[in-house]
């Protein structure tokens, strides 16, 4: 009888009989492989079998992990660390939170810590009120900076006009002498060349001084622009906190417990200041119980605070967009002023001074004036030929260069 049973078993499962005769390296098998061998009747070491059973119960565990690769551990963090897997539940949570706004992250943290809906409301009412206040302060500062920007633009335009008026006769005389040198060199005298150099130096000094001031104005406007860039996040944060606060308020007045496990990162429909206030009015009229219930009262407060934060976000975005637009217009006006000075003096606009040196260059409200007064002869040579004056005269040589002037004198036999 025994022999007959053995024969049947051998016929039913020849693979098992074959594997029983082989040496199996259990350390290199995965949990599923170990359990499969155990199901086929293999004598699995107890520790290995226990690991395979425990490992198979881990949710979303990688299926290509061997007993040896994790040293027989069933600790999830240790498994993912040793196998280099990035899709652990903890990693997913971190990725999800990274994609959230600041307000969503704050609320998710409260949900994860089992904070009651009432306490969530209390915290978010405070957050929304603070966000609204920050936007209000930003609006006042942005308006003040925009007005300063416009004043700078007016000052820059006046400075350019002053330079144009001051150098008009100098440029006309310079251009006339330049045409004489280009078209009637035989009649050019040493006095003409010396005068040409003198006029060129004057244009250089006036142009350099004006462009230095305009560069400082440009720097101030760029700093205002950077300030506005920092402000841009405040209206968005106010809207985000307002959205979450209104959502909490709706749940409280509807007597909904905080059963959700994660914050909905999709835009919440019909969430703006008007919709939130409509919900607030409806909640106040719908039931008498808000007089007695703490959660209901907190829900009303959350709806009101959230509505104000949402309105502040919309208004703040409008204010900062207007301020940015006004400052960009001011920057364009300063650039136009630089072009006017360049046309009048042949001196191009200077590179913006660094913020570190801006205070040194802004003494007595005439940036770089002292340096321009002592402009070296080499700086004067920047009145170059690549410029064309109002009469279409093309300067094709460095006529303010003493060496060039000397060479021309020698050509004429005047030196």
HELIX and SHEET records of a PDB file:
HELIX    1   1 UNK A    2  UNK A   12  1                                  11    
HELIX    2   2 UNK A   14  UNK A   20  1                                   7    
HELIX    3   3 UNK A   26  UNK A   28  5                                   3    
HELIX    4   4 UNK A   31  UNK A   39  1                                   9    
HELIX    5   5 UNK A   46  UNK A   55  1                                  10    
HELIX    6   6 UNK A   76  UNK A   83  1                                   8    
HELIX    7   7 UNK A   89  UNK A   98  1                                  10    
HELIX    8   8 UNK A  102  UNK A  112  1                                  11    
HELIX    9   9 UNK A  117  UNK A  183  1                                  67    
HELIX   10  10 UNK A  185  UNK A  187  5                                   3    
HELIX   11  11 UNK A  190  UNK A  253  1                                  64    
HELIX   12  12 UNK A  273  UNK A  286  1                                  14    
HELIX   13  13 UNK A  289  UNK A  291  5                                   3    
HELIX   14  14 UNK A  294  UNK A  345  1                                  52    
HELIX   15  15 UNK A  355  UNK A  357  5                                   3    
HELIX   16  16 UNK A  358  UNK A  361  1                                   4    
HELIX   17  17 UNK A  363  UNK A  365  5                                   3    
HELIX   18  18 UNK A  369  UNK A  373  1                                   5    
HELIX   19  19 UNK A  377  UNK A  380  1                                   4    
HELIX   20  20 UNK A  402  UNK A  411  1                                  10    
END                                                                             
